[in-house]
């Protein structure tokens, strides 16, 4: 949800903070009720004997409306449930496309013709459509897993970038966020290759065929978090070194009035938050 442009489109459209908080609470409650309903119906299917070992776990909901445990479309209630699921998916895709269009037109393509935004959105969707049509994707859930693994790999740096304190905004730079995201991608990819033994199978295992394995999610989180922390530390040290190396003052005094050798203050004195004497 954090990465869905459809959600952020509604955030920016809120009248005020109070309306936004109220809408967020209502939306969270509605999502919880809907998810509980679909999951509970699956439990009912198992309890009623409509779903068993031969049933695809992703079709437990539809198996309740089927006459066989294979969740076939052989009844009118099942057809209606399938139509409702298709409408929900189309609504989600429509909101996502509108959100992407709004974001692009207000940032990268600001003051550009609307046709340019539409063309760019189409170009973004083409690779996804091609990937979905390839033999590599045997199940639509593989595409969901690809998106989920991508968001997991980017979660730690993006969450750190939301910190509002001035010190955090100074430390967590754009470069640190990008390094964290790249580190998460490379980390989970390397873990998949190590588990599979070859590059092609390892990348598929890491991104689309690991069945939401907890170890892959953990690998993405840890590599991303470690990368952003390392990037923040390196960036901070580089800024302090640059301040010491290139500061033009030659008569800076430390707090105890001792002269600074070579005109360069210590890292603590120059890079700290306290006042600097000159």
KENUBA-415282 format. One record per residue (C-alpha): x, y, z. Coordinates in nm, 4 decimals. Example, Ala and Ser with C-alpha at 12.3 -4.5 7.8 and 13.67 -1.06 7.14 Angstrom:
2
> east | north | up
> 1.2300 | -0.4500 | 0.7800
> 1.3670 | -0.1060 | 0.7140
//
This chain:
278
> east | north | up
> 0.0000 | 0.0000 | 0.0000
> 0.2862 | 0.2382 | 0.0752
> 0.4110 | 0.2123 | -0.2830
> 0.0753 | 0.2287 | -0.4614
> 0.0318 | 0.5510 | -0.6552
> -0.3452 | 0.5026 | -0.6250
> -0.3195 | 0.5467 | -0.2481
> -0.0968 | 0.8532 | -0.2698
> -0.3309 | 1.0092 | -0.5225
> -0.6032 | 0.9963 | -0.2593
> -0.3659 | 1.1260 | 0.0071
> -0.2898 | 1.4426 | -0.1916
> -0.6589 | 1.4867 | -0.2717
> -0.7601 | 1.4933 | 0.0971
> -0.9142 | 1.8196 | 0.2115
> -0.7128 | 1.8402 | 0.5340
> -0.5201 | 1.6235 | 0.7815
> -0.8324 | 1.5401 | 0.9815
> -1.0090 | 1.4113 | 0.6718
> -0.7013 | 1.2134 | 0.5751
> -0.6770 | 1.0420 | 0.9149
> -1.0479 | 0.9603 | 0.9175
> -1.0311 | 0.8194 | 0.5654
> -0.7228 | 0.6150 | 0.6542
> -0.9008 | 0.4583 | 0.9516
> -1.2109 | 0.3787 | 0.7458
> -0.9999 | 0.2354 | 0.4629
> -0.7930 | 0.0194 | 0.6996
> -1.1100 | -0.1158 | 0.8599
> -1.2682 | -0.1892 | 0.5213
> -0.9578 | -0.3701 | 0.3958
> -0.9404 | -0.5783 | 0.7147
> -1.3054 | -0.6813 | 0.6812
> -1.2703 | -0.7767 | 0.3139
> -0.9495 | -0.9756 | 0.3671
> -1.1036 | -1.1532 | 0.6666
> -1.4123 | -1.2391 | 0.4613
> -1.2186 | -1.4010 | 0.1773
> -0.9919 | -1.5879 | 0.4161
> -1.2812 | -1.7080 | 0.6313
> -1.4674 | -1.8369 | 0.3261
> -1.1595 | -2.0455 | 0.2477
> -1.1722 | -2.1927 | 0.5961
> -1.5403 | -2.2719 | 0.5420
> -1.4528 | -2.4502 | 0.2177
> -1.2037 | -2.6724 | 0.3990
> -1.4486 | -2.7350 | 0.6839
> -1.7254 | -2.8307 | 0.4405
> -1.5022 | -3.0700 | 0.2488
> -1.5101 | -2.8620 | -0.0696
> -1.1319 | -2.8035 | -0.0559
> -0.8672 | -3.0654 | 0.0094
> -0.5121 | -3.1673 | -0.0735
> -0.5838 | -3.1534 | -0.4465
> -0.7135 | -2.7962 | -0.4349
> -0.4966 | -2.5045 | -0.5322
> -0.4555 | -2.3018 | -0.2083
> -0.5164 | -1.9849 | -0.4073
> -0.8620 | -2.1121 | -0.5099
> -1.0031 | -2.2084 | -0.1692
> -1.2533 | -1.9230 | -0.1908
> -1.3884 | -2.0423 | -0.5266
> -1.3903 | -2.4073 | -0.4213
> -1.6782 | -2.3325 | -0.1823
> -1.8962 | -2.2590 | -0.4862
> -1.7702 | -2.5545 | -0.6902
> -1.9091 | -2.9072 | -0.7004
> -1.5608 | -3.0601 | -0.7057
> -1.2512 | -3.0077 | -0.4943
> -1.0590 | -2.8833 | -0.7993
> -1.2457 | -2.5491 | -0.7816
> -1.3941 | -2.5707 | -1.1297
> -1.6299 | -2.3075 | -1.2636
> -1.9428 | -2.5224 | -1.2705
> -2.2072 | -2.3216 | -1.0846
> -2.3748 | -1.9830 | -1.1085
> -2.2500 | -1.8663 | -0.7622
> -1.8984 | -1.9524 | -0.8685
> -1.9395 | -1.7523 | -1.1891
> -2.0687 | -1.4530 | -0.9924
> -1.7751 | -1.4794 | -0.7488
> -1.5321 | -1.4866 | -1.0420
> -1.6938 | -1.1806 | -1.1990
> -1.6733 | -0.9920 | -0.8686
> -1.3055 | -1.0838 | -0.8328
> -1.2383 | -0.9667 | -1.1900
> -1.4155 | -0.6360 | -1.1249
> -1.2117 | -0.5830 | -0.8074
> -0.8885 | -0.6477 | -0.9970
> -0.9884 | -0.4137 | -1.2791
> -1.0762 | -0.1434 | -1.0274
> -0.7377 | -0.1786 | -0.8591
> -0.5545 | -0.1623 | -1.1935
> -0.7574 | 0.1403 | -1.3004
> -0.6754 | 0.3260 | -0.9790
> -0.3082 | 0.2355 | -1.0130
> -0.2906 | 0.3585 | -1.3719
> -0.4620 | 0.6844 | -1.2800
> -0.2226 | 0.7316 | -0.9893
> 0.0830 | 0.6725 | -1.2085
> -0.0525 | 0.9160 | -1.4665
> -0.1148 | 1.1835 | -1.2036
> 0.2328 | 1.1408 | -1.0543
> 0.4127 | 1.1586 | -1.3886
> 0.2124 | 1.4567 | -1.5128
> 0.2797 | 1.6547 | -1.1933
> 0.6510 | 1.5738 | -1.1581
> 0.8586 | 1.4442 | -1.4497
> 0.6271 | 1.5753 | -1.7220
> 0.5035 | 1.8915 | -1.5547
> 0.3758 | 2.1493 | -1.8058
> 0.4040 | 1.8880 | -2.0819
> 0.1150 | 1.7784 | -2.3062
> -0.1116 | 1.5104 | -2.1623
> -0.0395 | 1.2871 | -2.4589
> 0.3254 | 1.2666 | -2.3457
> 0.2140 | 1.1347 | -2.0066
> -0.0151 | 0.8783 | -2.1675
> 0.2642 | 0.7626 | -2.3963
> 0.5049 | 0.7208 | -2.1051
> 0.2465 | 0.5239 | -1.9042
> 0.1965 | 0.2973 | -2.2043
> 0.5725 | 0.2457 | -2.2338
> 0.5899 | 0.1535 | -1.8652
> 0.3169 | -0.1087 | -1.9086
> 0.4613 | -0.2732 | -2.2196
> 0.7490 | -0.4597 | -2.0446
> 0.5083 | -0.5862 | -1.7775
> 0.2652 | -0.7130 | -2.0406
> 0.5464 | -0.8860 | -2.2293
> 0.6786 | -1.0436 | -1.9097
> 0.3317 | -1.1652 | -1.8158
> 0.2924 | -1.3323 | -2.1554
> 0.6219 | -1.5199 | -2.1415
> 0.6551 | -1.8849 | -2.0301
> 0.8490 | -1.7613 | -1.7263
> 0.5194 | -1.6581 | -1.5649
> 0.3055 | -1.9664 | -1.5169
> 0.0853 | -1.8024 | -1.2568
> -0.0309 | -1.4450 | -1.2120
> 0.0809 | -1.4689 | -0.8497
> 0.4390 | -1.4785 | -0.9770
> 0.3938 | -1.1198 | -1.0916
> 0.2551 | -1.0253 | -0.7508
> 0.5583 | -1.1908 | -0.5909
> 0.7900 | -0.9923 | -0.8193
> 0.6230 | -0.6677 | -0.7118
> 0.6250 | -0.7679 | -0.3453
> 0.9933 | -0.8613 | -0.3462
> 1.0745 | -0.5289 | -0.5142
> 0.8885 | -0.3350 | -0.2459
> 1.0503 | -0.5367 | 0.0338
> 1.3950 | -0.4594 | -0.1069
> 1.3133 | -0.0858 | -0.1064
> 1.1269 | -0.0664 | 0.2256
> 1.4086 | 0.0174 | 0.4763
> 1.5580 | 0.3150 | 0.2857
> 1.2187 | 0.4587 | 0.1931
> 1.0944 | 0.4336 | 0.5516
> 1.4109 | 0.6072 | 0.6741
> 1.3510 | 0.8815 | 0.4184
> 1.0135 | 0.9511 | 0.5820
> 1.1781 | 1.0526 | 0.9108
> 1.0990 | 1.4170 | 0.9785
> 1.3845 | 1.5212 | 1.2059
> 1.6372 | 1.7638 | 1.0502
> 1.9285 | 1.5392 | 1.1456
> 1.7701 | 1.2381 | 0.9733
> 1.7000 | 1.4431 | 0.6619
> 2.0625 | 1.5506 | 0.6583
> 2.1979 | 1.1976 | 0.6899
> 1.9528 | 1.0017 | 0.4733
> 2.0245 | 1.1558 | 0.1350
> 1.8876 | 1.0612 | -0.2051
> 2.2087 | 0.8723 | -0.2798
> 2.1750 | 0.6719 | 0.0425
> 1.8164 | 0.5772 | -0.0442
> 1.9161 | 0.4637 | -0.3936
> 2.2088 | 0.2656 | -0.2542
> 1.9771 | 0.0960 | -0.0052
> 1.7304 | -0.0042 | -0.2767
> 2.0099 | -0.1291 | -0.5028
> 2.1667 | -0.3200 | -0.2149
> 1.8373 | -0.4934 | -0.1398
> 1.7964 | -0.5974 | -0.5041
> 2.1535 | -0.7261 | -0.5307
> 2.1365 | -0.8979 | -0.1922
> 1.8257 | -1.1057 | -0.2570
> 1.9465 | -1.1818 | -0.6103
> 2.2798 | -1.3091 | -0.4764
> 2.0977 | -1.5186 | -0.2160
> 1.8809 | -1.6776 | -0.4847
> 2.1804 | -1.7534 | -0.7048
> 2.3618 | -1.9094 | -0.4086
> 2.0617 | -2.1307 | -0.3298
> 1.9980 | -2.2388 | -0.6900
> 2.3572 | -2.2805 | -0.8039
> 2.3243 | -2.0869 | -1.1318
> 2.2337 | -1.7334 | -1.2299
> 1.9154 | -1.7899 | -1.4325
> 1.7453 | -2.0255 | -1.1893
> 1.8680 | -1.8202 | -0.8968
> 1.7135 | -1.4977 | -1.0244
> 1.3836 | -1.6733 | -1.0939
> 1.3919 | -1.8274 | -0.7474
> 1.4698 | -1.4969 | -0.5792
> 1.2028 | -1.2927 | -0.7548
> 0.9201 | -1.5115 | -0.8847
> 0.9279 | -1.8726 | -0.7657
> 1.0248 | -1.8737 | -0.3981
> 0.6609 | -1.9068 | -0.2831
> 0.7003 | -1.6147 | -0.0439
> 0.9799 | -1.7871 | 0.1435
> 1.0605 | -1.6085 | 0.4673
> 1.4353 | -1.6416 | 0.4112
> 1.4164 | -1.4496 | 0.0820
> 1.2155 | -1.1698 | 0.2399
> 1.4645 | -1.1551 | 0.5257
> 1.7572 | -1.1484 | 0.2809
> 1.6025 | -0.8529 | 0.0971
> 1.5340 | -0.6619 | 0.4185
> 1.8759 | -0.7191 | 0.5749
> 2.0733 | -0.6407 | 0.2596
> 1.8696 | -0.3264 | 0.1987
> 1.8993 | -0.2070 | 0.5590
> 2.2716 | -0.2811 | 0.5693
> 2.3296 | -0.0988 | 0.2402
> 2.1467 | 0.2169 | 0.3461
> 2.3258 | 0.2258 | 0.6832
> 2.6617 | 0.1831 | 0.5095
> 2.5736 | 0.4520 | 0.2552
> 2.4679 | 0.6930 | 0.5313
> 2.7923 | 0.6319 | 0.7227
> 3.0117 | 0.6742 | 0.4144
> 2.8266 | 0.9868 | 0.3067
> 2.8573 | 1.1422 | 0.6510
> 3.2306 | 1.0691 | 0.6714
> 3.2861 | 1.2067 | 0.3206
> 3.1060 | 1.5300 | 0.4056
> 3.3061 | 1.5700 | 0.7245
> 3.6310 | 1.5007 | 0.5410
> 3.5404 | 1.7518 | 0.2706
> 3.4566 | 2.0126 | 0.5334
> 3.7919 | 1.9594 | 0.7030
> 3.9865 | 1.9466 | 0.3792
> 3.8377 | 2.2354 | 0.1868
> 3.7226 | 2.4803 | 0.4567
> 3.8923 | 2.8108 | 0.3752
> 3.9369 | 2.9368 | 0.7333
> 4.2897 | 2.9066 | 0.8699
> 4.2495 | 3.0480 | 1.2194
> 3.9644 | 2.8383 | 1.3605
> 3.9911 | 2.7898 | 1.7355
> 3.8670 | 2.4923 | 1.9324
> 3.6393 | 2.5352 | 2.2331
> 3.9375 | 2.5317 | 2.4700
> 4.1068 | 2.8161 | 2.2704
> 4.3845 | 2.5928 | 2.1371
> 4.4825 | 2.6770 | 1.7785
> 4.3909 | 2.4255 | 1.5144
> 4.6854 | 2.2759 | 1.3334
> 4.6930 | 2.3380 | 0.9588
> 4.3732 | 2.5373 | 0.9882
> 4.1602 | 2.2229 | 0.9889
> 3.9126 | 2.1649 | 1.2727
> 3.8425 | 1.8248 | 1.4129
> 3.5507 | 1.6262 | 1.2742
> 3.3564 | 1.6659 | 1.5979
> 3.4074 | 2.0419 | 1.6100
> 3.3251 | 2.1084 | 1.2461
> 3.0626 | 1.8406 | 1.1790
> 2.8888 | 1.8621 | 1.5150
> 2.5670 | 2.0432 | 1.5765
> 2.7179 | 2.3072 | 1.8071
> 2.8392 | 2.6543 | 1.7076
> 3.1765 | 2.6947 | 1.5390
> 3.4207 | 2.9659 | 1.6501
> 3.6217 | 3.1533 | 1.3913
//
